[in-house]
Amino acid sequence: MNISRQWNIAAVCALAAGALSAPSLVYSQANEQFIPVLVYRSGAYAPNGIPWANGFVDYLNLIN
């Protein structure tokens, strides 16, 4: 085996190791979960929907 072939194999191994470690960068993000508040804030149901939505948001902030 000549020297240039050994260097090529080493380079391929180094690139493969780098590529396998790249997805770990995705996991370093903040642990957050989006919870939508699907409520009525306008229209005929607004008098009941707005206070309920405000209470639900307060509850989510409390358990956070």
CHARMM-style PDB file with segment names, atoms N, HN, CA, C and O in Angstrom:
ATOM      1  N   MET     1       0.857  -1.169   0.000  1.00  0.00      PROA
ATOM      2  CA  MET     1       0.000   0.000   0.000  1.00  0.00      PROA
ATOM      3  C   MET     1       0.905   1.235   0.000  1.00  0.00      PROA
ATOM      4  O   MET     1       1.806   1.361   0.829  1.00  0.00      PROA
ATOM      5  N   ASN     2       0.651   2.120  -0.924  1.00  0.00      PROA
ATOM      6  HN  ASN     2      -0.081   2.018  -1.597  1.00  0.00      PROA
ATOM      7  CA  ASN     2       1.507   3.301  -0.979  1.00  0.00      PROA
ATOM      8  C   ASN     2       1.023   4.373  -0.003  1.00  0.00      PROA
ATOM      9  O   ASN     2      -0.073   4.279   0.551  1.00  0.00      PROA
ATOM     10  N   ILE     3       1.848   5.373   0.193  1.00  0.00      PROA
ATOM     11  HN  ILE     3       2.738   5.449  -0.256  1.00  0.00      PROA
ATOM     12  CA  ILE     3       1.602   6.420   1.192  1.00  0.00      PROA
ATOM     13  C   ILE     3       0.362   7.246   0.843  1.00  0.00      PROA
ATOM     14  O   ILE     3      -0.426   7.569   1.732  1.00  0.00      PROA
ATOM     15  N   SER     4       0.177   7.589  -0.419  1.00  0.00      PROA
ATOM     16  HN  SER     4       0.817   7.326  -1.142  1.00  0.00      PROA
ATOM     17  CA  SER     4      -0.958   8.443  -0.778  1.00  0.00      PROA
ATOM     18  C   SER     4      -2.288   7.726  -0.518  1.00  0.00      PROA
ATOM     19  O   SER     4      -3.266   8.364  -0.129  1.00  0.00      PROA
ATOM     20  N   ARG     5      -2.331   6.420  -0.727  1.00  0.00      PROA
ATOM     21  HN  ARG     5      -1.536   5.901  -1.043  1.00  0.00      PROA
ATOM     22  CA  ARG     5      -3.565   5.672  -0.452  1.00  0.00      PROA
ATOM     23  C   ARG     5      -3.852   5.654   1.052  1.00  0.00      PROA
ATOM     24  O   ARG     5      -5.011   5.745   1.458  1.00  0.00      PROA
ATOM     25  N   GLN     6      -2.830   5.540   1.866  1.00  0.00      PROA
ATOM     26  HN  GLN     6      -1.889   5.465   1.536  1.00  0.00      PROA
ATOM     27  CA  GLN     6      -3.020   5.558   3.314  1.00  0.00      PROA
ATOM     28  C   GLN     6      -3.558   6.916   3.765  1.00  0.00      PROA
ATOM     29  O   GLN     6      -4.418   6.982   4.644  1.00  0.00      PROA
ATOM     30  N   TRP     7      -3.057   7.995   3.166  1.00  0.00      PROA
ATOM     31  HN  TRP     7      -2.359   7.941   2.452  1.00  0.00      PROA
ATOM     32  CA  TRP     7      -3.536   9.327   3.515  1.00  0.00      PROA
ATOM     33  C   TRP     7      -4.982   9.516   3.073  1.00  0.00      PROA
ATOM     34  O   TRP     7      -5.767  10.164   3.764  1.00  0.00      PROA
ATOM     35  N   ASN     8      -5.331   8.950   1.927  1.00  0.00      PROA
ATOM     36  HN  ASN     8      -4.693   8.423   1.365  1.00  0.00      PROA
ATOM     37  CA  ASN     8      -6.726   9.038   1.469  1.00  0.00      PROA
ATOM     38  C   ASN     8      -7.671   8.306   2.426  1.00  0.00      PROA
ATOM     39  O   ASN     8      -8.756   8.795   2.740  1.00  0.00      PROA
ATOM     40  N   ILE     9      -7.244   7.137   2.880  1.00  0.00      PROA
ATOM     41  HN  ILE     9      -6.362   6.740   2.625  1.00  0.00      PROA
ATOM     42  CA  ILE     9      -8.081   6.392   3.825  1.00  0.00      PROA
ATOM     43  C   ILE     9      -8.214   7.156   5.132  1.00  0.00      PROA
ATOM     44  O   ILE     9      -9.296   7.198   5.717  1.00  0.00      PROA
ATOM     45  N   ALA    10      -7.137   7.756   5.593  1.00  0.00      PROA
ATOM     46  HN  ALA    10      -6.258   7.722   5.117  1.00  0.00      PROA
ATOM     47  CA  ALA    10      -7.170   8.541   6.829  1.00  0.00      PROA
ATOM     48  C   ALA    10      -8.083   9.760   6.673  1.00  0.00      PROA
ATOM     49  O   ALA    10      -8.815  10.117   7.597  1.00  0.00      PROA
ATOM     50  N   ALA    11      -8.035  10.390   5.505  1.00  0.00      PROA
ATOM     51  HN  ALA    11      -7.441  10.100   4.755  1.00  0.00      PROA
ATOM     52  CA  ALA    11      -8.874  11.562   5.265  1.00  0.00      PROA
ATOM     53  C   ALA    11     -10.350  11.169   5.235  1.00  0.00      PROA
ATOM     54  O   ALA    11     -11.190  11.887   5.779  1.00  0.00      PROA
ATOM     55  N   VAL    12     -10.672  10.046   4.612  1.00  0.00      PROA
ATOM     56  HN  VAL    12      -9.990   9.463   4.170  1.00  0.00      PROA
ATOM     57  CA  VAL    12     -12.052   9.578   4.561  1.00  0.00      PROA
ATOM     58  C   VAL    12     -12.545   9.244   5.971  1.00  0.00      PROA
ATOM     59  O   VAL    12     -13.684   9.561   6.314  1.00  0.00      PROA
ATOM     60  N   CYS    13     -11.718   8.620   6.775  1.00  0.00      PROA
ATOM     61  HN  CYS    13     -10.793   8.363   6.496  1.00  0.00      PROA
ATOM     62  CA  CYS    13     -12.102   8.287   8.156  1.00  0.00      PROA
ATOM     63  C   CYS    13     -12.331   9.556   8.973  1.00  0.00      PROA
ATOM     64  O   CYS    13     -13.270   9.618   9.767  1.00  0.00      PROA
ATOM     65  N   ALA    14     -11.492  10.558   8.788  1.00  0.00      PROA
ATOM     66  HN  ALA    14     -10.729  10.508   8.142  1.00  0.00      PROA
ATOM     67  CA  ALA    14     -11.646  11.814   9.519  1.00  0.00      PROA
ATOM     68  C   ALA    14     -12.922  12.527   9.103  1.00  0.00      PROA
ATOM     69  O   ALA    14     -13.618  13.079   9.955  1.00  0.00      PROA
ATOM     70  N   LEU    15     -13.248  12.532   7.816  1.00  0.00      PROA
ATOM     71  HN  LEU    15     -12.682  12.084   7.124  1.00  0.00      PROA
ATOM     72  CA  LEU    15     -14.479  13.146   7.349  1.00  0.00      PROA
ATOM     73  C   LEU    15     -15.706  12.395   7.861  1.00  0.00      PROA
ATOM     74  O   LEU    15     -16.710  13.015   8.210  1.00  0.00      PROA
ATOM     75  N   ALA    16     -15.633  11.079   7.908  1.00  0.00      PROA
ATOM     76  HN  ALA    16     -14.817  10.574   7.625  1.00  0.00      PROA
ATOM     77  CA  ALA    16     -16.751  10.288   8.415  1.00  0.00      PROA
ATOM     78  C   ALA    16     -16.976  10.554   9.901  1.00  0.00      PROA
ATOM     79  O   ALA    16     -18.116  10.659  10.351  1.00  0.00      PROA
ATOM     80  N   ALA    17     -15.895  10.662  10.655  1.00  0.00      PROA
ATOM     81  HN  ALA    17     -14.968  10.577  10.289  1.00  0.00      PROA
ATOM     82  CA  ALA    17     -16.018  10.950  12.083  1.00  0.00      PROA
ATOM     83  C   ALA    17     -16.615  12.343  12.291  1.00  0.00      PROA
ATOM     84  O   ALA    17     -17.439  12.531  13.185  1.00  0.00      PROA
ATOM     85  N   GLY    18     -16.214  13.308  11.485  1.00  0.00      PROA
ATOM     86  HN  GLY    18     -15.544  13.155  10.758  1.00  0.00      PROA
ATOM     87  CA  GLY    18     -16.776  14.645  11.582  1.00  0.00      PROA
ATOM     88  C   GLY    18     -18.248  14.683  11.212  1.00  0.00      PROA
ATOM     89  O   GLY    18     -19.035  15.398  11.833  1.00  0.00      PROA
ATOM     90  N   ALA    19     -18.615  13.918  10.204  1.00  0.00      PROA
ATOM     91  HN  ALA    19     -17.976  13.337   9.700  1.00  0.00      PROA
ATOM     92  CA  ALA    19     -20.008  13.886   9.769  1.00  0.00      PROA
ATOM     93  C   ALA    19     -20.897  13.204  10.805  1.00  0.00      PROA
ATOM     94  O   ALA    19     -22.052  13.588  10.986  1.00  0.00      PROA
ATOM     95  N   LEU    20     -20.362  12.199  11.482  1.00  0.00      PROA
ATOM     96  HN  LEU    20     -19.423  11.886  11.335  1.00  0.00      PROA
ATOM     97  CA  LEU    20     -21.152  11.512  12.503  1.00  0.00      PROA
ATOM     98  C   LEU    20     -21.316  12.346  13.762  1.00  0.00      PROA
ATOM     99  O   LEU    20     -22.285  12.164  14.499  1.00  0.00      PROA
ATOM    100  N   SER    21     -20.392  13.251  14.018  1.00  0.00      PROA
ATOM    101  HN  SER    21     -19.605  13.399  13.420  1.00  0.00      PROA
ATOM    102  CA  SER    21     -20.503  14.076  15.221  1.00  0.00      PROA
ATOM    103  C   SER    21     -21.312  15.342  14.968  1.00  0.00      PROA
ATOM    104  O   SER    21     -21.678  16.018  15.930  1.00  0.00      PROA
ATOM    105  N   ALA    22     -21.606  15.689  13.731  1.00  0.00      PROA
ATOM    106  HN  ALA    22     -21.309  15.140  12.950  1.00  0.00      PROA
ATOM    107  CA  ALA    22     -22.343  16.909  13.408  1.00  0.00      PROA
ATOM    108  C   ALA    22     -23.784  16.899  13.925  1.00  0.00      PROA
ATOM    109  O   ALA    22     -24.236  17.938  14.405  1.00  0.00      PROA
ATOM    110  N   PRO    23     -24.533  15.796  13.860  1.00  0.00      PROA
ATOM    111  CA  PRO    23     -25.910  15.830  14.377  1.00  0.00      PROA
ATOM    112  C   PRO    23     -25.998  16.130  15.870  1.00  0.00      PROA
ATOM    113  O   PRO    23     -27.055  16.540  16.348  1.00  0.00      PROA
ATOM    114  N   SER    24     -24.931  15.938  16.605  1.00  0.00      PROA
ATOM    115  HN  SER    24     -24.072  15.605  16.217  1.00  0.00      PROA
ATOM    116  CA  SER    24     -24.981  16.221  18.040  1.00  0.00      PROA
ATOM    117  C   SER    24     -25.130  17.714  18.300  1.00  0.00      PROA
ATOM    118  O   SER    24     -25.512  18.108  19.403  1.00  0.00      PROA
ATOM    119  N   LEU    25     -24.842  18.542  17.321  1.00  0.00      PROA
ATOM    120  HN  LEU    25     -24.532  18.222  16.425  1.00  0.00      PROA
ATOM    121  CA  LEU    25     -25.011  19.978  17.487  1.00  0.00      PROA
ATOM    122  C   LEU    25     -26.494  20.351  17.583  1.00  0.00      PROA
ATOM    123  O   LEU    25     -26.840  21.355  18.206  1.00  0.00      PROA
ATOM    124  N   VAL    26     -27.352  19.563  16.980  1.00  0.00      PROA
ATOM    125  HN  VAL    26     -27.071  18.747  16.473  1.00  0.00      PROA
ATOM    126  CA  VAL    26     -28.778  19.838  17.009  1.00  0.00      PROA
ATOM    127  C   VAL    26     -29.317  19.664  18.424  1.00  0.00      PROA
ATOM    128  O   VAL    26     -30.223  20.389  18.834  1.00  0.00      PROA
ATOM    129  N   TYR    27     -28.777  18.727  19.159  1.00  0.00      PROA
ATOM    130  HN  TYR    27     -28.041  18.139  18.826  1.00  0.00      PROA
ATOM    131  CA  TYR    27     -29.265  18.441  20.504  1.00  0.00      PROA
ATOM    132  C   TYR    27     -28.797  19.453  21.531  1.00  0.00      PROA
ATOM    133  O   TYR    27     -29.232  19.393  22.681  1.00  0.00      PROA
ATOM    134  N   SER    28     -27.928  20.380  21.160  1.00  0.00      PROA
ATOM    135  HN  SER    28     -27.575  20.429  20.226  1.00  0.00      PROA
ATOM    136  CA  SER    28     -27.444  21.363  22.114  1.00  0.00      PROA
ATOM    137  C   SER    28     -28.368  22.579  22.207  1.00  0.00      PROA
ATOM    138  O   SER    28     -28.042  23.549  22.892  1.00  0.00      PROA
ATOM    139  N   GLN    29     -29.504  22.538  21.534  1.00  0.00      PROA
ATOM    140  HN  GLN    29     -29.769  21.750  20.978  1.00  0.00      PROA
ATOM    141  CA  GLN    29     -30.442  23.644  21.604  1.00  0.00      PROA
ATOM    142  C   GLN    29     -31.220  23.587  22.912  1.00  0.00      PROA
ATOM    143  O   GLN    29     -31.186  22.585  23.626  1.00  0.00      PROA
ATOM    144  N   ALA    30     -31.920  24.672  23.215  1.00  0.00      PROA
ATOM    145  HN  ALA    30     -31.948  25.486  22.635  1.00  0.00      PROA
ATOM    146  CA  ALA    30     -32.689  24.752  24.453  1.00  0.00      PROA
ATOM    147  C   ALA    30     -33.835  23.746  24.445  1.00  0.00      PROA
ATOM    148  O   ALA    30     -34.423  23.458  23.403  1.00  0.00      PROA
ATOM    149  N   ASN    31     -34.137  23.222  25.617  1.00  0.00      PROA
ATOM    150  HN  ASN    31     -33.659  23.456  26.464  1.00  0.00      PROA
ATOM    151  CA  ASN    31     -35.255  22.285  25.745  1.00  0.00      PROA
ATOM    152  C   ASN    31     -36.543  23.081  25.904  1.00  0.00      PROA
ATOM    153  O   ASN    31     -36.895  23.496  27.008  1.00  0.00      PROA
ATOM    154  N   GLU    32     -37.230  23.287  24.814  1.00  0.00      PROA
ATOM    155  HN  GLU    32     -36.944  22.950  23.916  1.00  0.00      PROA
ATOM    156  CA  GLU    32     -38.472  24.040  24.813  1.00  0.00      PROA
ATOM    157  C   GLU    32     -39.535  23.249  24.080  1.00  0.00      PROA
ATOM    158  O   GLU    32     -39.243  22.478  23.166  1.00  0.00      PROA
ATOM    159  N   GLN    33     -40.767  23.454  24.494  1.00  0.00      PROA
ATOM    160  HN  GLN    33     -41.004  24.081  25.237  1.00  0.00      PROA
ATOM    161  CA  GLN    33     -41.894  22.829  23.814  1.00  0.00      PROA
ATOM    162  C   GLN    33     -42.953  23.888  23.582  1.00  0.00      PROA
ATOM    163  O   GLN    33     -43.328  24.612  24.504  1.00  0.00      PROA
ATOM    164  N   PHE    34     -43.433  23.978  22.358  1.00  0.00      PROA
ATOM    165  HN  PHE    34     -43.128  23.390  21.610  1.00  0.00      PROA
ATOM    166  CA  PHE    34     -44.450  24.951  22.000  1.00  0.00      PROA
ATOM    167  C   PHE    34     -45.824  24.349  22.255  1.00  0.00      PROA
ATOM    168  O   PHE    34     -46.155  23.292  21.718  1.00  0.00      PROA
ATOM    169  N   ILE    35     -46.627  25.031  23.081  1.00  0.00      PROA
ATOM    170  HN  ILE    35     -46.357  25.890  23.517  1.00  0.00      PROA
ATOM    171  CA  ILE    35     -47.992  24.593  23.356  1.00  0.00      PROA
ATOM    172  C   ILE    35     -48.929  25.685  22.858  1.00  0.00      PROA
ATOM    173  O   ILE    35     -48.973  26.764  23.450  1.00  0.00      PROA
ATOM    174  N   PRO    36     -49.672  25.440  21.796  1.00  0.00      PROA
ATOM    175  CA  PRO    36     -50.564  26.479  21.282  1.00  0.00      PROA
ATOM    176  C   PRO    36     -51.785  26.659  22.172  1.00  0.00      PROA
ATOM    177  O   PRO    36     -52.261  25.709  22.794  1.00  0.00      PROA
ATOM    178  N   VAL    37     -52.278  27.872  22.224  1.00  0.00      PROA
ATOM    179  HN  VAL    37     -51.892  28.644  21.718  1.00  0.00      PROA
ATOM    180  CA  VAL    37     -53.496  28.174  22.962  1.00  0.00      PROA
ATOM    181  C   VAL    37     -54.567  28.462  21.913  1.00  0.00      PROA
ATOM    182  O   VAL    37     -54.684  29.579  21.409  1.00  0.00      PROA
ATOM    183  N   LEU    38     -55.336  27.438  21.603  1.00  0.00      PROA
ATOM    184  HN  LEU    38     -55.241  26.531  22.012  1.00  0.00      PROA
ATOM    185  CA  LEU    38     -56.360  27.545  20.563  1.00  0.00      PROA
ATOM    186  C   LEU    38     -57.674  27.970  21.213  1.00  0.00      PROA
ATOM    187  O   LEU    38     -58.427  27.142  21.726  1.00  0.00      PROA
ATOM    188  N   VAL    39     -57.932  29.278  21.182  1.00  0.00      PROA
ATOM    189  HN  VAL    39     -57.320  29.951  20.766  1.00  0.00      PROA
ATOM    190  CA  VAL    39     -59.112  29.816  21.871  1.00  0.00      PROA
ATOM    191  C   VAL    39     -59.813  30.838  20.980  1.00  0.00      PROA
ATOM    192  O   VAL    39     -59.288  31.280  19.957  1.00  0.00      PROA
ATOM    193  N   TYR    40     -61.019  31.192  21.413  1.00  0.00      PROA
ATOM    194  HN  TYR    40     -61.446  30.834  22.243  1.00  0.00      PROA
ATOM    195  CA  TYR    40     -61.786  32.238  20.743  1.00  0.00      PROA
ATOM    196  C   TYR    40     -61.505  33.564  21.432  1.00  0.00      PROA
ATOM    197  O   TYR    40     -61.820  33.727  22.610  1.00  0.00      PROA
ATOM    198  N   ARG    41     -60.919  34.511  20.715  1.00  0.00      PROA
ATOM    199  HN  ARG    41     -60.663  34.379  19.757  1.00  0.00      PROA
ATOM    200  CA  ARG    41     -60.676  35.842  21.267  1.00  0.00      PROA
ATOM    201  C   ARG    41     -61.493  36.902  20.533  1.00  0.00      PROA
ATOM    202  O   ARG    41     -61.401  38.089  20.846  1.00  0.00      PROA
ATOM    203  N   SER    42     -62.276  36.480  19.575  1.00  0.00      PROA
ATOM    204  HN  SER    42     -62.350  35.516  19.321  1.00  0.00      PROA
ATOM    205  CA  SER    42     -63.124  37.435  18.853  1.00  0.00      PROA
ATOM    206  C   SER    42     -64.413  36.721  18.462  1.00  0.00      PROA
ATOM    207  O   SER    42     -64.492  35.492  18.478  1.00  0.00      PROA
ATOM    208  N   GLY    43     -65.397  37.500  18.117  1.00  0.00      PROA
ATOM    209  HN  GLY    43     -65.332  38.497  18.103  1.00  0.00      PROA
ATOM    210  CA  GLY    43     -66.665  36.926  17.688  1.00  0.00      PROA
ATOM    211  C   GLY    43     -67.624  36.722  18.839  1.00  0.00      PROA
ATOM    212  O   GLY    43     -67.491  37.333  19.899  1.00  0.00      PROA
ATOM    213  N   ALA    44     -68.576  35.871  18.616  1.00  0.00      PROA
ATOM    214  HN  ALA    44     -68.684  35.375  17.755  1.00  0.00      PROA
ATOM    215  CA  ALA    44     -69.640  35.662  19.594  1.00  0.00      PROA
ATOM    216  C   ALA    44     -69.145  34.970  20.861  1.00  0.00      PROA
ATOM    217  O   ALA    44     -69.749  35.137  21.920  1.00  0.00      PROA
ATOM    218  N   TYR    45     -68.072  34.205  20.781  1.00  0.00      PROA
ATOM    219  HN  TYR    45     -67.582  34.069  19.920  1.00  0.00      PROA
ATOM    220  CA  TYR    45     -67.580  33.458  21.939  1.00  0.00      PROA
ATOM    221  C   TYR    45     -66.500  34.208  22.714  1.00  0.00      PROA
ATOM    222  O   TYR    45     -65.957  33.668  23.677  1.00  0.00      PROA
ATOM    223  N   ALA    46     -66.181  35.419  22.323  1.00  0.00      PROA
ATOM    224  HN  ALA    46     -66.623  35.857  21.540  1.00  0.00      PROA
ATOM    225  CA  ALA    46     -65.125  36.190  22.961  1.00  0.00      PROA
ATOM    226  C   ALA    46     -65.362  36.470  24.438  1.00  0.00      PROA
ATOM    227  O   ALA    46     -64.399  36.403  25.202  1.00  0.00      PROA
ATOM    228  N   PRO    47     -66.576  36.779  24.898  1.00  0.00      PROA
ATOM    229  CA  PRO    47     -66.762  37.043  26.332  1.00  0.00      PROA
ATOM    230  C   PRO    47     -66.380  35.866  27.228  1.00  0.00      PROA
ATOM    231  O   PRO    47     -65.983  36.069  28.375  1.00  0.00      PROA
ATOM    232  N   ASN    48     -66.494  34.659  26.727  1.00  0.00      PROA
ATOM    233  HN  ASN    48     -66.817  34.494  25.795  1.00  0.00      PROA
ATOM    234  CA  ASN    48     -66.085  33.503  27.513  1.00  0.00      PROA
ATOM    235  C   ASN    48     -64.671  33.051  27.144  1.00  0.00      PROA
ATOM    236  O   ASN    48     -63.966  32.512  27.998  1.00  0.00      PROA
ATOM    237  N   GLY    49     -64.242  33.254  25.910  1.00  0.00      PROA
ATOM    238  HN  GLY    49     -64.814  33.692  25.217  1.00  0.00      PROA
ATOM    239  CA  GLY    49     -62.956  32.745  25.446  1.00  0.00      PROA
ATOM    240  C   GLY    49     -61.757  33.527  25.944  1.00  0.00      PROA
ATOM    241  O   GLY    49     -60.711  32.940  26.223  1.00  0.00      PROA
ATOM    242  N   ILE    50     -61.889  34.847  26.062  1.00  0.00      PROA
ATOM    243  HN  ILE    50     -62.738  35.323  25.836  1.00  0.00      PROA
ATOM    244  CA  ILE    50     -60.747  35.666  26.475  1.00  0.00      PROA
ATOM    245  C   ILE    50     -60.338  35.374  27.917  1.00  0.00      PROA
ATOM    246  O   ILE    50     -59.152  35.144  28.154  1.00  0.00      PROA
ATOM    247  N   PRO    51     -61.248  35.368  28.893  1.00  0.00      PROA
ATOM    248  CA  PRO    51     -60.815  35.046  30.257  1.00  0.00      PROA
ATOM    249  C   PRO    51     -60.263  33.621  30.384  1.00  0.00      PROA
ATOM    250  O   PRO    51     -59.316  33.387  31.135  1.00  0.00      PROA
ATOM    251  N   TRP    52     -60.848  32.679  29.658  1.00  0.00      PROA
ATOM    252  HN  TRP    52     -61.618  32.869  29.048  1.00  0.00      PROA
ATOM    253  CA  TRP    52     -60.365  31.313  29.706  1.00  0.00      PROA
ATOM    254  C   TRP    52     -58.953  31.229  29.135  1.00  0.00      PROA
ATOM    255  O   TRP    52     -58.103  30.534  29.691  1.00  0.00      PROA
ATOM    256  N   ALA    53     -58.695  31.932  28.030  1.00  0.00      PROA
ATOM    257  HN  ALA    53     -59.385  32.496  27.578  1.00  0.00      PROA
ATOM    258  CA  ALA    53     -57.372  31.922  27.417  1.00  0.00      PROA
ATOM    259  C   ALA    53     -56.339  32.559  28.342  1.00  0.00      PROA
ATOM    260  O   ALA    53     -55.225  32.053  28.473  1.00  0.00      PROA
ATOM    261  N   ASN    54     -56.706  33.666  28.981  1.00  0.00      PROA
ATOM    262  HN  ASN    54     -57.611  34.078  28.874  1.00  0.00      PROA
ATOM    263  CA  ASN    54     -55.779  34.310  29.907  1.00  0.00      PROA
ATOM    264  C   ASN    54     -55.465  33.391  31.084  1.00  0.00      PROA
ATOM    265  O   ASN    54     -54.320  33.324  31.532  1.00  0.00      PROA
ATOM    266  N   GLY    55     -56.464  32.691  31.579  1.00  0.00      PROA
ATOM    267  HN  GLY    55     -57.394  32.745  31.215  1.00  0.00      PROA
ATOM    268  CA  GLY    55     -56.243  31.753  32.670  1.00  0.00      PROA
ATOM    269  C   GLY    55     -55.368  30.585  32.248  1.00  0.00      PROA
ATOM    270  O   GLY    55     -54.523  30.127  33.018  1.00  0.00      PROA
ATOM    271  N   PHE    56     -55.566  30.103  31.033  1.00  0.00      PROA
ATOM    272  HN  PHE    56     -56.252  30.474  30.408  1.00  0.00      PROA
ATOM    273  CA  PHE    56     -54.753  28.989  30.545  1.00  0.00      PROA
ATOM    274  C   PHE    56     -53.301  29.399  30.394  1.00  0.00      PROA
ATOM    275  O   PHE    56     -52.405  28.623  30.729  1.00  0.00      PROA
ATOM    276  N   VAL    57     -53.051  30.598  29.900  1.00  0.00      PROA
ATOM    277  HN  VAL    57     -53.778  31.228  29.628  1.00  0.00      PROA
ATOM    278  CA  VAL    57     -51.677  31.110  29.768  1.00  0.00      PROA
ATOM    279  C   VAL    57     -51.054  31.275  31.151  1.00  0.00      PROA
ATOM    280  O   VAL    57     -49.883  30.947  31.346  1.00  0.00      PROA
ATOM    281  N   ASP    58     -51.826  31.779  32.110  1.00  0.00      PROA
ATOM    282  HN  ASP    58     -52.777  32.045  31.951  1.00  0.00      PROA
ATOM    283  CA  ASP    58     -51.323  31.889  33.477  1.00  0.00      PROA
ATOM    284  C   ASP    58     -50.967  30.517  34.044  1.00  0.00      PROA
ATOM    285  O   ASP    58     -49.947  30.367  34.716  1.00  0.00      PROA
ATOM    286  N   TYR    59     -51.796  29.527  33.779  1.00  0.00      PROA
ATOM    287  HN  TYR    59     -52.625  29.649  33.233  1.00  0.00      PROA
ATOM    288  CA  TYR    59     -51.526  28.162  34.246  1.00  0.00      PROA
ATOM    289  C   TYR    59     -50.251  27.613  33.644  1.00  0.00      PROA
ATOM    290  O   TYR    59     -49.445  27.003  34.348  1.00  0.00      PROA
ATOM    291  N   LEU    60     -50.052  27.824  32.334  1.00  0.00      PROA
ATOM    292  HN  LEU    60     -50.706  28.319  31.762  1.00  0.00      PROA
ATOM    293  CA  LEU    60     -48.826  27.343  31.689  1.00  0.00      PROA
ATOM    294  C   LEU    60     -47.595  28.035  32.271  1.00  0.00      PROA
ATOM    295  O   LEU    60     -46.555  27.400  32.442  1.00  0.00      PROA
ATOM    296  N   ASN    61     -47.702  29.331  32.577  1.00  0.00      PROA
ATOM    297  HN  ASN    61     -48.547  29.847  32.438  1.00  0.00      PROA
ATOM    298  CA  ASN    61     -46.583  30.034  33.209  1.00  0.00      PROA
ATOM    299  C   ASN    61     -46.340  29.515  34.621  1.00  0.00      PROA
ATOM    300  O   ASN    61     -45.197  29.482  35.077  1.00  0.00      PROA
ATOM    301  N   LEU    62     -47.394  29.109  35.317  1.00  0.00      PROA
ATOM    302  HN  LEU    62     -48.323  29.135  34.947  1.00  0.00      PROA
ATOM    303  CA  LEU    62     -47.254  28.602  36.676  1.00  0.00      PROA
ATOM    304  C   LEU    62     -46.532  27.262  36.695  1.00  0.00      PROA
ATOM    305  O   LEU    62     -45.649  27.041  37.525  1.00  0.00      PROA
ATOM    306  N   ILE    63     -46.902  26.374  35.790  1.00  0.00      PROA
ATOM    307  HN  ILE    63     -47.619  26.553  35.116  1.00  0.00      PROA
ATOM    308  CA  ILE    63     -46.264  25.051  35.788  1.00  0.00      PROA
ATOM    309  C   ILE    63     -44.888  25.069  35.143  1.00  0.00      PROA
ATOM    310  O   ILE    63     -44.146  24.091  35.236  1.00  0.00      PROA
ATOM    311  N   ASN    64     -44.549  26.154  34.503  1.00  0.00      PROA
ATOM    312  HN  ASN    64     -45.152  26.948  34.428  1.00  0.00      PROA
ATOM    313  CA  ASN    64     -43.205  26.268  33.930  1.00  0.00      PROA
ATOM    314  C   ASN    64     -42.263  26.488  35.054  1.00  0.00      PROA
ATOM    315  OT1 ASN    64     -41.059  26.618  34.834  1.00  0.00      PROA
TER     316      ASN     64
END
